[in-house]
Every structure is written in structure tokens, then in C-alpha cells.
């Protein structure tokens, strides 16, 4: 992955133990997705989607019967 004006240029493949390492445009590092671009960029779209998926799952289990205090805890 590259960060500079030549981020779209192709690079040589890196080979370790006769296995090439794939070039990617958005690797995950410490739970954050980095994006290849001219400047340093992070993407939180995947984290945001996982958060809302979890919240919707909790609300689906609790339903409309629980009070607001229970939902917020």
C-alpha cells in the first residue's frame, strides 16, 4: 500500500518463502481500515456498520416492551 502522488502505480511483488504478498488498497491495522490515496486516510465505514448491526440486534431482541432506561444501559 502506498501514500503519495504515485499511489496508483504498480509495484514489484514482495516474495517471502516463495509466496507473493498481495498488494491491497485498504488493509486493516488495529481495527482501522487504511486507504491508499495521495494523503493518509482512514475508513471507519466498516466499524460504523458493525456498530449499527450490533445495536439493531439488541433492539430486535428487546423489542418495544423495554423502557428507555433499559435500552440505554
Secondary structure by P-SEA (a helix, b strand, c coil): ccccccccccccccccccbbbbbbcccccccbbbbbcccbbbbaaaaaaaaaaaaaaaaaaaccccccccccc
